[in-house]
C-alpha cells in the first residue's frame, strides 16, 4: 500500500520513508504542502497519508481541508504528525479532516500501530465500497441478460428526455419484441429460451452506439433509448438490428435456432413524456407485428 509522507525536514522525511519500507509500505515523499496536494490530486493517489503540521507553501492542516473537499466515495486516511500536543491542537486537526493525530517525537511501535489502524480502515472501506457497487449493479441490471432492467432503463429514458428538452437535441426509442418467442419456450423449454434471450441482447448491443442504452422492458420485450439523432437517422441502425438477427442463428443446447424481431420506433418531438413516447413505440411495434413481423415500423 502506498503512503504519502509530507514532511519539510529532509532527514525526518527520509527516515520515516525508510521505516515504512521496512513495514512493507511504499512511501511517496513530498517536501511541502503544495507538493503533497499535487500528489493527492493524481489518479492513483495514496490512500494513506501522513502530513506534518508545519510545512512551507501549505500547512498539513490546509492540505487536510483541501483533501476533504474532494468528492469521493473512497476518501484517504489522514494522519497529522506534529510537535503540538495540546487538546486544542488535536481538536483543530480532527476538525480539519484528519483521522488521527500523532505527536512528535513519536514512538515507532505506536506509529506502526496507528498506521495499521489506517490500513485496516481503508481495506474495510474498500470492501464496503465494492459491496455497495455490487448491490447497485444488481438493482439496475437484469439478472439473466445483464443489461439494464426495466426500472433502470426507464430512469435513463427520463434523463434523456430531460436532456433533449433542455439542449434541444433529438431522441428516439425503439421497442423490440422477439417474434413467436412463446413457441421457443413451448418447443425447446425455458432454458433454451434463456439462451435465446442472452444471445439476442448481445446481437443488439453489437449494433448500438456507445451512447445508446438497451434495457429489458419485460419478458421478450426490450427497449432501446437512442439519444442525439432523429428517428430517420437511426433507421439504418434499427434496420441493421433486424437484419442481423434475421441472418444469424442462435446456438443453443438444442441446436442453432433462427429468430426474428419486430421493432417499433418513436421519435421525441419536444412535447412527449416517457409514457407518450413508449405508447407510440409500442403501437408501432404492434403495427410491425400486424404487417408480418420481422420489420421496423416508425411511429
DODREN-11216 format. One record per residue (C-alpha): residue number from 1; chain; z, y, x. Coordinates in pm, 1 decimal. Last residue first. Example, Ala and Ser with C-alpha at 12.3 -4.5 7.8 and 13.67 -1.06 7.14 Angstrom:
2
(2, A, (714.0, -106.0, 1367.0))
(1, A, (780.0, -450.0, 1230.0))
This chain:
299
(299, A, (-3535.9, 595.8, -4448.1))
(298, A, (-3735.4, 412.0, -4184.0))
(297, A, (-3817.9, 41.6, -4219.2))
(296, A, (-3831.0, -195.8, -3921.8))
(295, A, (-3965.5, -549.8, -3952.8))
(294, A, (-3887.3, -920.4, -3952.4))
(293, A, (-3826.4, -929.3, -4328.9))
(292, A, (-4095.0, -961.6, -4599.8))
(291, A, (-4104.8, -621.3, -4770.7))
(290, A, (-3786.6, -694.6, -4964.8))
(289, A, (-3592.7, -749.9, -4643.0))
(288, A, (-3726.6, -428.1, -4492.6))
(287, A, (-3630.6, -245.8, -4813.1))
(286, A, (-3283.9, -395.8, -4768.9))
(285, A, (-3271.2, -238.7, -4422.3))
(284, A, (-3387.6, 97.4, -4557.8))
(283, A, (-3106.3, 89.5, -4814.4))
(282, A, (-2853.6, 12.0, -4538.9))
(281, A, (-2984.5, 294.0, -4321.3))
(280, A, (-2956.4, 542.1, -4610.4))
(279, A, (-2607.6, 420.1, -4701.1))
(278, A, (-2500.3, 441.9, -4338.2))
(277, A, (-2614.4, 803.9, -4311.4))
(276, A, (-2450.3, 901.1, -4639.9))
(275, A, (-2121.4, 737.0, -4542.0))
(274, A, (-2127.4, 897.0, -4195.2))
(273, A, (-2176.7, 1249.0, -4328.4))
(272, A, (-2522.2, 1387.0, -4384.3))
(271, A, (-2615.1, 1755.3, -4358.5))
(270, A, (-2772.0, 1806.3, -4016.4))
(269, A, (-3079.1, 1586.9, -4055.4))
(268, A, (-2933.4, 1264.0, -3918.6))
(267, A, (-3204.0, 999.9, -3916.7))
(266, A, (-3187.4, 658.9, -4090.5))
(265, A, (-3323.7, 329.6, -3958.3))
(264, A, (-3321.3, -3.6, -4144.4))
(263, A, (-3375.5, -312.3, -3932.2))
(262, A, (-3465.5, -667.7, -4033.3))
(261, A, (-3422.3, -934.0, -3767.8))
(260, A, (-3596.3, -1255.4, -3672.5))
(259, A, (-3475.0, -1592.8, -3547.7))
(258, A, (-3613.1, -1879.5, -3339.0))
(257, A, (-3382.8, -2154.7, -3219.0))
(256, A, (-3379.3, -2348.7, -2892.6))
(255, A, (-3183.9, -2673.1, -2906.8))
(254, A, (-2872.6, -2797.2, -3085.8))
(253, A, (-2635.4, -2681.3, -2808.4))
(252, A, (-2803.6, -2341.6, -2832.9))
(251, A, (-3081.1, -2152.4, -2652.1))
(250, A, (-3216.2, -1856.1, -2851.0))
(249, A, (-3592.9, -1824.0, -2868.9))
(248, A, (-3764.8, -1504.9, -2763.2))
(247, A, (-4070.5, -1364.0, -2942.6))
(246, A, (-3912.8, -1249.0, -3268.9))
(245, A, (-3603.9, -1107.4, -3098.3))
(244, A, (-3817.3, -907.6, -2855.8))
(243, A, (-4048.0, -782.7, -3131.6))
(242, A, (-3762.4, -650.4, -3347.9))
(241, A, (-3593.8, -487.2, -3051.2))
(240, A, (-3921.8, -331.3, -2938.9))
(239, A, (-3983.5, -197.2, -3288.5))
(238, A, (-3639.9, -35.6, -3277.7))
(237, A, (-3704.2, 113.9, -2934.4))
(236, A, (-4058.6, 230.5, -3010.9))
(235, A, (-3943.4, 397.4, -3330.2))
(234, A, (-3673.3, 590.9, -3146.8))
(233, A, (-3895.5, 899.1, -3117.7))
(232, A, (-3958.3, 885.6, -3491.1))
(231, A, (-3586.0, 850.3, -3550.7))
(230, A, (-3524.0, 1177.2, -3370.6))
(229, A, (-3355.4, 1185.2, -3032.4))
(228, A, (-3017.4, 1254.1, -2872.4))
(227, A, (-2789.1, 991.7, -3022.1))
(226, A, (-2869.6, 628.1, -3109.1))
(225, A, (-2593.4, 451.3, -3300.8))
(224, A, (-2695.6, 89.6, -3357.9))
(223, A, (-2507.9, -104.4, -3625.4))
(222, A, (-2498.8, -480.5, -3657.0))
(221, A, (-2494.8, -709.4, -3959.7))
(220, A, (-2453.5, -1085.8, -3911.6))
(219, A, (-2092.7, -1089.3, -4029.3))
(218, A, (-1975.8, -728.0, -4034.8))
(217, A, (-2061.7, -399.9, -3864.4))
(216, A, (-2076.1, -547.2, -3515.2))
(215, A, (-2128.9, -247.2, -3291.1))
(214, A, (-2402.1, -120.4, -3062.2))
(213, A, (-2397.9, 221.2, -2899.9))
(212, A, (-2677.2, 417.3, -2728.9))
(211, A, (-2607.9, 636.3, -2423.8))
(210, A, (-2727.2, 385.6, -2163.5))
(209, A, (-3049.8, 317.1, -2352.8))
(208, A, (-3089.0, 5.6, -2563.6))
(207, A, (-3332.3, -285.2, -2520.2))
(206, A, (-3106.7, -515.7, -2317.1))
(205, A, (-2822.7, -449.9, -2560.4))
(204, A, (-3035.3, -584.4, -2846.1))
(203, A, (-3110.1, -918.9, -2681.2))
(202, A, (-2746.1, -940.7, -2571.7))
(201, A, (-2635.6, -899.1, -2932.7))
(200, A, (-2865.9, -1181.0, -3041.9))
(199, A, (-2730.9, -1405.7, -2765.9))
(198, A, (-2375.9, -1377.7, -2899.4))
(197, A, (-2478.0, -1405.1, -3264.3))
(196, A, (-2691.1, -1714.5, -3201.4))
(195, A, (-2412.1, -1887.1, -3010.3))
(194, A, (-2177.1, -1811.2, -3300.0))
(193, A, (-2421.2, -1967.0, -3544.4))
(192, A, (-2429.8, -2273.6, -3320.2))
(191, A, (-2051.8, -2298.9, -3350.4))
(190, A, (-2084.7, -2232.3, -3727.6))
(189, A, (-2290.7, -2538.9, -3805.6))
(188, A, (-2655.5, -2633.9, -3747.4))
(187, A, (-2810.6, -2632.9, -4093.9))
(186, A, (-2560.5, -2433.7, -4301.5))
(185, A, (-2482.0, -2188.9, -4019.7))
(184, A, (-2848.1, -2129.9, -3936.5))
(183, A, (-2940.2, -2113.9, -4305.3))
(182, A, (-2680.9, -1840.0, -4355.1))
(181, A, (-2863.1, -1637.0, -4088.6))
(180, A, (-3171.5, -1610.1, -4306.8))
(179, A, (-3283.0, -1287.9, -4134.4))
(178, A, (-3036.6, -1131.4, -3891.4))
(177, A, (-2936.6, -786.2, -4017.5))
(176, A, (-2968.7, -462.3, -3825.0))
(175, A, (-2863.8, -116.7, -3944.8))
(174, A, (-3012.4, 152.0, -3719.2))
(173, A, (-2862.8, 495.5, -3679.3))
(172, A, (-3022.9, 826.6, -3589.9))
(171, A, (-2922.7, 1138.0, -3404.3))
(170, A, (-3078.9, 1469.8, -3313.6))
(169, A, (-2919.5, 1769.0, -3144.2))
(168, A, (-2796.3, 2093.3, -3295.0))
(167, A, (-2506.2, 2107.4, -3046.8))
(166, A, (-2224.4, 2122.1, -3302.5))
(165, A, (-2392.6, 1912.8, -3572.5))
(164, A, (-2515.8, 1653.0, -3325.4))
(163, A, (-2171.8, 1642.7, -3160.6))
(162, A, (-1990.5, 1598.7, -3493.0))
(161, A, (-2234.5, 1324.5, -3592.8))
(160, A, (-2184.2, 1162.1, -3252.3))
(159, A, (-1806.0, 1166.0, -3291.7))
(158, A, (-1824.2, 1015.7, -3640.9))
(157, A, (-2061.2, 745.3, -3514.5))
(156, A, (-1823.7, 662.5, -3228.2))
(155, A, (-1537.7, 621.2, -3475.9))
(154, A, (-1759.9, 395.6, -3687.5))
(153, A, (-1846.1, 191.5, -3377.8))
(152, A, (-1475.3, 144.1, -3306.0))
(151, A, (-1374.6, 40.7, -3657.4))
(150, A, (-1664.8, -200.5, -3697.0))
(149, A, (-1608.5, -377.7, -3365.6))
(148, A, (-1771.4, -264.9, -3043.5))
(147, A, (-1941.5, -541.0, -2843.0))
(146, A, (-1756.8, -842.2, -2700.6))
(145, A, (-1968.9, -1082.0, -2911.7))
(144, A, (-1693.4, -1308.8, -3042.0))
(143, A, (-1377.4, -1098.0, -3009.8))
(142, A, (-1541.0, -780.6, -3149.2))
(141, A, (-1418.0, -487.2, -2947.0))
(140, A, (-1201.8, -180.2, -3008.4))
(139, A, (-852.7, -329.3, -3050.8))
(138, A, (-911.6, -584.2, -2774.7))
(137, A, (-1018.3, -311.1, -2533.7))
(136, A, (-704.5, -109.6, -2614.1))
(135, A, (-488.7, -418.6, -2568.2))
(134, A, (-646.2, -489.7, -2230.4))
(133, A, (-613.1, -125.4, -2127.6))
(132, A, (-245.0, -126.9, -2225.4))
(131, A, (-181.3, -445.7, -2028.9))
(130, A, (-352.8, -299.0, -1722.6))
(129, A, (-142.7, 17.4, -1749.8))
(128, A, (176.9, -184.9, -1785.9))
(127, A, (88.9, -383.8, -1474.6))
(126, A, (5.6, -64.6, -1285.8))
(125, A, (335.8, 95.7, -1385.5))
(124, A, (525.0, -215.1, -1275.7))
(123, A, (347.6, -206.5, -938.9))
(122, A, (419.5, 165.6, -900.0))
(121, A, (785.8, 117.2, -991.6))
(120, A, (817.5, -171.8, -747.2))
(119, A, (666.5, 39.0, -467.2))
(118, A, (897.9, 329.6, -545.3))
(117, A, (1200.0, 100.6, -531.5))
(116, A, (1063.7, -32.5, -201.6))
(115, A, (1053.4, 323.7, -69.7))
(114, A, (1415.9, 370.4, -171.4))
(113, A, (1522.6, 51.2, 5.7))
(112, A, (1326.4, 138.7, 317.8))
(111, A, (1485.2, 485.0, 329.3))
(110, A, (1832.9, 338.2, 284.4))
(109, A, (1774.2, 92.1, 566.0))
(108, A, (1630.4, 362.6, 789.7))
(107, A, (1921.4, 601.8, 736.4))
(106, A, (1803.7, 955.3, 679.3))
(105, A, (1887.5, 1267.6, 876.9))
(104, A, (1788.0, 1421.9, 649.8))
(103, A, (1849.1, 1393.6, 276.5))
(102, A, (1639.4, 1175.2, 47.8))
(101, A, (1532.7, 1279.2, -303.8))
(100, A, (1357.9, 1059.2, -561.2))
(99, A, (1106.6, 1076.0, -842.4))
(98, A, (998.3, 1430.8, -761.7))
(97, A, (846.8, 1630.4, -1048.1))
(96, A, (954.6, 1988.6, -977.6))
(95, A, (1265.8, 1932.0, -1190.6))
(94, A, (1363.9, 1649.0, -956.3))
(93, A, (1330.7, 1876.2, -652.4))
(92, A, (1524.7, 2161.3, -815.3))
(91, A, (1801.6, 1927.4, -931.0))
(90, A, (1840.6, 1790.4, -578.4))
(89, A, (1851.9, 2143.4, -442.6))
(88, A, (2113.9, 2248.6, -698.3))
(87, A, (2327.1, 1947.5, -601.2))
(86, A, (2333.5, 2049.2, -236.5))
(85, A, (2168.1, 1816.7, 12.4))
(84, A, (1910.0, 2018.7, 199.0))
(83, A, (1789.2, 1851.3, 519.1))
(82, A, (1479.3, 1739.7, 333.2))
(81, A, (1261.5, 1445.9, 222.1))
(80, A, (1115.1, 1458.7, -128.0))
(79, A, (992.4, 1126.0, -266.3))
(78, A, (704.3, 1118.6, -515.1))
(77, A, (574.3, 809.9, -697.5))
(76, A, (211.3, 862.6, -798.2))
(75, A, (90.6, 902.0, -1159.4))
(74, A, (-116.0, 631.3, -1334.2))
(73, A, (-207.9, 760.4, -1679.5))
(72, A, (-345.1, 1074.5, -1520.9))
(71, A, (-371.1, 1445.4, -1593.3))
(70, A, (-291.3, 1628.1, -1268.7))
(69, A, (-22.3, 1889.7, -1334.3))
(68, A, (237.0, 1663.1, -1174.8))
(67, A, (51.6, 1683.8, -843.5))
(66, A, (66.2, 2064.1, -848.5))
(65, A, (442.8, 2067.3, -908.8))
(64, A, (509.8, 1813.1, -636.8))
(63, A, (294.0, 2006.7, -388.4))
(62, A, (494.4, 2321.0, -464.1))
(61, A, (819.2, 2131.9, -399.5))
(60, A, (683.1, 1996.7, -71.6))
(59, A, (608.9, 2350.6, 37.7))
(58, A, (258.6, 2493.9, 72.9))
(57, A, (98.9, 2685.6, 360.9))
(56, A, (367.5, 2572.4, 609.2))
(55, A, (615.7, 2294.8, 522.6))
(54, A, (980.8, 2288.8, 414.7))
(53, A, (1052.9, 2018.0, 157.0))
(52, A, (903.9, 1724.1, 347.7))
(51, A, (698.5, 1507.3, 115.7))
(50, A, (686.9, 1127.1, 99.4))
(49, A, (417.1, 999.9, -138.9))
(48, A, (346.1, 660.0, -295.2))
(47, A, (26.0, 612.2, -493.2))
(46, A, (-199.1, 718.3, -208.4))
(45, A, (-519.2, 899.6, -315.4))
(44, A, (-835.5, 689.7, -352.2))
(43, A, (-1037.2, 946.7, -545.5))
(42, A, (-916.7, 1243.2, -338.2))
(41, A, (-698.8, 1514.5, -492.6))
(40, A, (-382.2, 1379.1, -330.4))
(39, A, (-531.9, 1418.5, 17.3))
(38, A, (-608.6, 1786.0, -45.9))
(37, A, (-251.0, 1840.9, -165.5))
(36, A, (-114.4, 1682.9, 152.8))
(35, A, (-337.7, 1905.6, 366.9))
(34, A, (-213.2, 2209.3, 176.1))
(33, A, (149.4, 2103.7, 220.6))
(32, A, (132.6, 2065.0, 598.1))
(31, A, (80.7, 1809.2, 876.7))
(30, A, (-58.6, 1525.0, 663.9))
(29, A, (-46.3, 1157.4, 764.7))
(28, A, (-162.8, 855.3, 565.4))
(27, A, (62.5, 558.1, 641.1))
(26, A, (-42.3, 202.5, 551.1))
(25, A, (266.2, 0.6, 459.8))
(24, A, (368.8, -324.3, 626.8))
(23, A, (733.1, -228.4, 692.6))
(22, A, (648.3, -199.7, 1063.5))
(21, A, (368.2, 38.6, 963.6))
(20, A, (620.5, 245.9, 769.3))
(19, A, (835.8, 287.3, 1081.4))
(18, A, (538.1, 404.9, 1286.4))
(17, A, (443.8, 662.8, 1022.5))
(16, A, (802.5, 787.3, 1013.2))
(15, A, (797.8, 832.5, 1390.1))
(14, A, (459.2, 1003.4, 1383.6))
(13, A, (569.5, 1254.2, 1119.5))
(12, A, (909.7, 1318.4, 1277.5))
(11, A, (748.1, 1388.9, 1613.9))
(10, A, (474.1, 1604.3, 1460.9))
(9, A, (709.5, 1825.7, 1259.3))
(8, A, (504.1, 1952.3, 964.7))
(7, A, (569.9, 1645.8, 747.5))
(6, A, (355.5, 1510.1, 463.8))
(5, A, (362.1, 1130.6, 475.2))
(4, A, (126.1, 971.6, 224.3))
(3, A, (189.1, 602.1, 168.5))
(2, A, (-90.9, 346.9, 128.3))
(1, A, (0.0, 0.0, 0.0))
